[in-house]
Amino acid sequence: EQCSQEDPLSARSSTCGPSHDADPEAPQVSIRSPEDGTAIDNAPAELTIEIDASDATSRVRRVSLSVDGDIRDEDLTEPWGFSASFGKGTYTLVAFAEERLE
């Protein structure tokens, strides 16, 4: 179905098509492993990064991993996790979860 400008229901504040309830809460996500503060002394080191992700009202669709601000990888299936090689140093790991809106 197409919306038209003449249609009073197509005003800026309305939508065209079936309505749905938006999920007001973002998914919960945390890095389970490695623990915060883990030191990499022997380089290169292959690490398994395990992520916990859940959403109270819908399912998690994707989990992404950022290393030092750059998205390194994404996972589309549970269990959420990544393998990555790191040189000696300190890194900032951040996980992001995206919910599946159904």
N, C-alpha and C positions, 0 to 999 in steps of 0.2 A: 504494500500500500504506500502510495506517495503522499507526502504532505504538501499542501499548497499554501501560498501566502494569504489567500482569501479565507482559508479555513480558520475560524476563531480559535480552534483548539491548537493551532500551530503557532501560537504566539511564542515569544522568546522564552517564556517560563514553562512551556509545556514540551512534551516529547511526542514523537510520532511512533506508533507501533505499540507492542505490548509493554506494560510497565513491569519493573522488577524492583525488589527491595535491595538497596545497596548494603553491603556488609560494612558496618561502621567501624569495625575493629581490624587493624592490620594483623597479619600473621605474627606469631611469636617465633623468634629464631635465635639460636645461640650456637657457638662453637663448643662442642664437647671435648674435642681433642685436636690438636695439642692444647695443653693447659696454657693459660695466660702466663707469659714470662718464660716459656720454654726457650732454652738457649740452643743454638746450633753451633757446635764446636767443630765437628768433623764435616768438612764440605767436599763435594756436594752431598747433601742429605736428602733422601727421598722420604717425604712425610705423607702420612695418611691423615687427612683432615676430615673429622666426623662432625656433622651438623645435626642439631635437633631443630625441627621446624614443625609448627602446628598452627591451626586456625580453629577458633571456637565454633564458627558457623559454616565453614566450607573447607574444602580440601586444599592443600598446598599444591600448586601447579609446577613450580620451578624454584630451585634454590641456586643462587649465584654466589661465587666467591670472588672477593676483591683482595688483591695483594698490593699494598702500598698505593691504594687509590685506583688501580687499574683492574677492571674485570678480567679475571684469569680464566674462569671456566663456569659452566652451568651444568646442573644435574636435573633431569626431568623425572627421575624415579626414586622411590625410597628403597633402601635407606640412603639418606642424603650424605654424600661424601665425595672427596676429591683426593687424588694423588698428585703431588707436585714435588719438584726438585728445587732445593734452596742452597745457595751458597752461604758461607759463614757471614753472620750479621744479624741484624734486628729487622723484623718485618711486622707490618700492621696488617692483620687479617680481619676482614669484615664479611659476614654472610648476610645475604638478602633473600627474603622469601616472597614469592608472588602467589596470591591465592587463585584458586580456580573458581570462577564465577559461573554457576550453573543454574 
